[in-house]
Amino acid sequence: MTFASIEFLFYFFPLFLVSYFSAKTIATRNYIFLAFSLVFYGAGYTPHILILLASVVVNYYLALAIDRRDGASRKSMLIKGATFNLLLLGVFKYTGFLVENINDVIAPSGAHIPVPKIGLPLGISFYSFHAISYLADIYKRKVSANRDFAQFSLYMCMFPQLVAGPIVRYSTVARQLSQRRTTWGRFSAGARLFAIGLGWKVLIADEVARLVDGVFDATSNPTFVEAWLGLYAYTIQIYFDFAGYSTMAVGLGVMVGFALPRNFRLPYTALSITDFWRRWHMSLSAFLRDYLYIPLGGNRKGAYRTYINLSIVFLLCGLWHGASWNFVIWGAHHGAFLIIERAWLGRLLKRLPVILSQAYAVLVVMLGWVWFRAETFDGAIQMFQGLIGLNGLHRASMALYFGLYPLSIVALIAGGLIGFVSWRRFRLFSGEGRMSAIADFALIGAIMVLSVIWVGGTTSTPFLYYRF
């Protein structure tokens, strides 16, 4: 089930709202929220719910154990907790990748290890990081372990952010688990965010998806025009798909009294890659900074050590996104530019005109997306060859014929204006501002109606980040 589906919009969510607001106490609402969250997760992914529940139970007792201990024993329990969550993530996400690489190494000997077929549990990358941050914050005494199992379970399983983020720290919602209220103003603000996110997903991201798939999956040796059109379309698609999900998740949380963290802030208007990572997937950036980069030493031990720490963080960031060398290269790509900017380029970028700094950042990000989207290493190389014109300049391919139609062209233009330009007139569409109450209501209503019509007339498309 996805937010952009008939099942969710017309059945699941209305029933959830009626049930939730009919309850009079926070405790009852928590149970209702938790029950609907488990149904949401289990719909279509039933076996994986056992893994989620196991994670909830184990981390609940690990947190209590850390909270009541001191000294070496306390640290030992934290290490056990982090190990459990990383092993859970590693077994289900990276076992096949590890075995494939071992087979490549031992191939000359004629040996071969069967590659296990292990399904990736939906959202495991996100709820594993939720658990790690919770245990780490208890160890640092930033929060106390929650002894109410229902409240902790809701923190781990809350359906708006369960399967694709944002990565929510326990401290962000700790008080709201036991004390929250919803006013009509907050509910309408949440509904507004949900409508904007839904519009981003179905009216922009899904409309350019056919062009992206045609170039990356169905075109060998793309020409210069095909490669740049496909890459631009993917740059639009991944932002409006993922930011659309995050905006809907935040909106759903606000509607029922939870303030979930913002995950995007116009990342394609960044003036450097450093600035980009302050704006893109902000909850992941903050997690990596606080639970990996700073514990490694951050920038406190000299330039050379800082560069090593950045390299480690972004190699792991790439691997977190997927069990593939392409993702590792994508992480290395961003890590390398962060190091270059810290070493000398950052000072130059500050002196350049804004348009040139933004052009640099967008170009670096787009080139990185080639590694992120291409299914294979060879596929990425073919795209790069096309981007520099080695495959020819243009041909009338089927990818362009099926992918470029009036609505997709409008989506490409609208996505560019909303995503790359911070003009005040576009702030409403980017979730950054509001107009007059009447104009705001009319526009958001129109976006919602159009989105629902699109959802009703097409097959539900999973969010891109469901695969992570």
N, C-alpha and C positions, 0 to 999 in steps of 0.2 A: 504494500500500500504506500502511496506517495501523497504528499499534500496536494499535488496537482492531478488529482484523480476524482472521478465521479463518486467512488466509494467513500473517499474522505470528505469531500465537500458537501455531499447531499445526505450521507448516512452517518458516518462515524462521528464527525465533528459536531453536527447539530445535536446528536444524541448525547455526546459527551457534555456539551454546554448545558443542556437541560438537566442532566443528572448532577453535574457539578454544582450548579447554582441552586438546585433544589435542596441541597444539603445545607444545614444550618451551622455546623461546627467545622473548624479547620481540620480536625482529626478525621471526620467523615469525608471531607473533600479530598484529603490526602489519599485515603483508601480508594476513593472513586478514581482519582487521577492515576494512581498506581495500577489499578485494574485495567483501565483503558490503555495505559501505556504498554502493558504486557500483551493485550489483545492487538494493539497496533504493531508491536514488534513481531508477535507470533504469526500474524496474517501472512502466509506464504513462506515463512522462515521458521516453522514450528520446531525442528530439531535444535536450531541454534539458540532457542530460548533457554534451554538447559544450561548452556555455557554461560549465558548472561546471569542466570540465577545462581550458578556456582560462584561466579565472580562476586556477586553481591554478598552471598553468605560468607565466603572466605574473607573478603575485605572488611566486612562488619566486625568479625572477631579479631582480625589482625589489628584494626584500629583500636579496639578496646584493650588489646594486649600492649600496644605501644603506649597508650595513654596512661596506663597504671604502672609503668616501669620507669626506671631512671638509669643513667649511666650507660655502661656497655650493653646491658641487657636491652635497654630501649633501642639503641642503635642496631643491635642484632635483629630485633623484630622488624625494624624498618627495612633492613637488607633482605630479610625473608619475604616481606611484603612486596618490595620492588621486584625481587626475583620471581615470585609467583606471577605477578602481572606481566612481566616481560616474557616469561616462559609461555604463558597462555597466549600472548600475542605472537611469539615466535613460532610456536608449534603450528598454529592454524594459518599463519600468514607466510612463513618463510621456509617451512620444511621442504616443499617442492623445489623452491629456488635453490636451497642449499644442496639437495641431492643432485639436481641438474648440473650444478657447477662441480661437484665432486666427480660426476660421471665424465665431464669434460677433461678433468685432470687425469683420471685413470684410464681414459679411452685407449691410449697406446698399448696398454697391457691386455686389452681385450675384455677387461672386467666391466660389469654394468650393474648398477643398483636400481631396482625398479622404483620409479618415481611414484610416491603415494598420491592418491587423489583425495585431497583434503579440502572440503568446501570452506570458503572464507566466511565466518560469521559476520552478519551485517553489523556495522558500527563498532567492531571490536577495537579498532585503533583509537576510537574516541572514548569508549567507556573504560578502557584500560588506562588511558591518560587521566581520566577523571579520578580513578582509584589511586593512582600513584601520587597525584597532587594532593589528594585528601590525606593519605598516610604521611607524606612529607610534611604537610602543614601541621599535623598533629605532633609529629616528632619535634618540629621547631617551636611547638607550643603557641602557634598562631591561632589554633582552634582546638577545641576539645572534641573527643570522639562523641558522636551522637548515639545515645543508648536506646533511642526509639527506632526499632528496626524498620518500621513503616516509613518514617521520615528519611532514613538513610537510603532505603530502597527506592523511594521516590526521587531522591537526588541522583541516583545512578541510572534510573530507568525512565525519567521524565521524557515523554515521547517527542516534544518539540525538538530537543537537542540530542536525542539518544543515538541516532544512526549517522548523523553527518555534522555534528557540532552545532554551535560553537563549543569549545572546550570550557566547561563551566567549573570554576573553583568552588569548593564547598563554602568558603567564607563569603562568596558572593550571594548565596541563597540561604545560608544557615538560618538567619532570622526569619526569612520568609517561609520557611518550612513549618514554622509554628505560629507566626504572626503575619498576616497579610490581609489586605482588603482590596476590593475592586470597585472603583467608581465608574460612572458612565463615561466620564472624560478619559480615564485610563483604558477602558474597554474600547472606546472609539479610536483612540490613538493606536492601540494594538491592531484593531481591524484595518486601519489605514496602512500600517506597515505590512500586514499580511497581504493586502490587495496589491501593494507595490511589488512585493516579492513575487507574488503569483504572476503578475504581469511581466516581470523580468524573465521568469522561467518560461512561460508558455508563448508569450508574444514576441520575445526576442531570442532567447537561447534555443528553444525548440525549432524556431523558424529558420535558423541558420545551420541547424544540425545536419541537414541533408547535404549541404555544400561541403561541410567539414568531412563527413563520412565519405563523400565521393572523391575528394582529393586525397585524403590520408589512407583510405582503405581500398578504393577501387581504381586508383590511377597509378600506374607504374611510370617512373621517370617523369614527374609533373614538369610542365614547362614553367617559365618565369611567371607568366600571368596566373596560371593555375596554382602554383606554389604560394604566391603572395596572397591571392584571394582566399585560398584554403587556410593559410596561417592567420590572416586577419579575421576570418570567420571564426576560427577556433579561439582566438584571443577574446572575441566578443562572447562566444558561447560559454567558455569556462567561467568567465567573470559573472555573467548574468545568471548562469545556472547555479553556481555555488553561492554567490551573494544573494540570489533570489531565495535559495533555501534558508540561508542564515537570517535574512530579513523576515521571512515567514515565521521562522522559529522564534525570533525575538518578539514578533508581533503576537504570536500565540501565547507566549509567556506573559506579556504585558496584559493581555485580555483576562488572564486568570490570576493576576497579582504577583507574577515573578518578573524580576528585572534581570534578564539574561544579558551577557556582555555583547557589545557591538563587535562585529567581526570584520567589517570592511569600511574604509573611509576613502572613497574615490582613488583606488590604488594606481590607476592609469594616469593620474595627474601628478604622480610622484616626480621629483626632480633628480633622483638618484636611486640606485638599488637599495641603499640604506633606507631611504625614505619610503621606497616601495614596501619593504618589510615592516614598516610602521603602519602601513595601511592595508596590507593584504593578509587575510587569515590571522587577524590580530591576536586571537586567543591562542593559536598555535605558536606564534612568534613569542608571546609573553611566556608561554609554558617552557619553550626551549631556552629562553633567556634565564628564567628563574630557577629551573630545575636541571639544567645541563650546562649552559654557558657560564653562569656565575659560579656553580660548584667546581667547574674545571679551572677556575681562576679568573675568568672574564678578561678584562684588559688591565688587571692589576699587577701583572708580572712581566711587563715589557712588551715591546712590539712583536718580537718573534713568537713568544708564547701566545699572544693574542691571535696571531694569524693561524697558529696550530689549532687553537680552540674554535675559531670560526670555521676552519676546515672540518673538524670533527662534527660540529653541530650541524652543518649543512649537508655533509655526507649522510648523517643519520636522518636528517630531515627528508632528504630524497628517498632513502630506504623506507622511512615510515610511510611514504605515500604509495609505495608499491614494491613487490618483490621482483625487481627487474633492474638490470644494469643501466637501462635508459633513465630510470628515476635517480639512480646514484649519480649519473653524469649530470642530470638536471640540478641536483643538489650541489655538485662540484662547480657547475657553471655559476650559480648564484654566489657560492662561497668565494670563488675566485674574484668576482667583481666587487664583493664587499671588502675583500683584502686590498685590492687595487685602489678602491676609493679611500680606504683608511690610510693607505700608504702615501698617496699623492693626488689621485684624481679628484677626490672630494673637494679639495681646495680650488681646483680649476673649475669644477662644476658650479661652485658658488659665484664665480666671477662671470660665467657665461650668461647670455640672455635666457630668460625662463624657457622660451620655446625650444631652444637648443638643448637645455638640460633635460626637459621633458622628452624630447625626441630621442635623446640618448637612452634614457631609462626605458622608454617604451620599446625601442629596438632591442635592447638587451633582454627584456622580459619576453618579447615575441620569439626571439631566437631560442630562448630557453624552452618555450612551449613546444618546439619541435620535438625535443627529447621527451617531453611529458606526454605528448599525444601519440607519437609514432609507436606502433606495436612492436617493432623490431629495430635493432641497430641499423640494419641495411635500409629499412624504410626511412629512418631519420637521415641517413646519408643521401638518399635519393631526394629527399625534400631540400636539403641544403644545396645539392647540385642544381635543383630547379630554382632556388632562390637567387643564385648567382648567374642563372641563364645558361648553364651547361647542357640542359635538356631542350634547348630551343626557347623561343620567346612566347609563342602562342600556338594553340591548335584548338579547333572546335571539338572538345571532348564531351563525352556523355556526362562526366561529372559536372561540368559547367552547365550543360543543357538541363539536367534535372535539378541542380542545386540553385541556379539563379533564376528565380521567378519573381513576380512583382512583390509578393509579401516578404520574401527573403531579402530582397534589395532594400525595402523599407526598414526591415529589422536591422540590417547592416548599417544603414545610415543613422537610425535612431540610437542604436547601440553606441556608435561612434560619438554622437552628440552628448549622450548621457554619460558615457563612461570616460571619455577623454577630455571633455570640456567642463570647466567649473564655472561657467557663466551663471549668473543669478537666475536667469529665466529657466534654466534646466534643473535648478536645485530641488524642485518638488519631485521630479521624476527620479532623481537620484536618492531620495529619502533624506535630503539635507535641509529642506525648508518647507514652508507652507505659504499658501496664498490666503485670500479672504475665506471665511468659513464656508460661504455658499459656493465659491469657485472650487475650493478644495474638495468639498463634498461631491460636487458634480463630476469633477475630474476623476476622483478616486472611484466613484460609483461607475463611471464609464469604463475605467480600466478593469474593474471587477466583473462587470457584465461581459465585456469582450473576452476576458480570460475564461470565464465559465463557458461561454459559447465555444471557444477554441477547445477547451477540455472536453466538452460534450461531443465535439465533432472529430476528435482524433484519439488515437490510442495513447494511453498514459505512458510517458517516457520517464524512466528512472533518473534520478539526479546523478550527475557524473561522480560526485563524491561518495555515492553509495558503495563504489568499488573499493574504497579505501577503509 
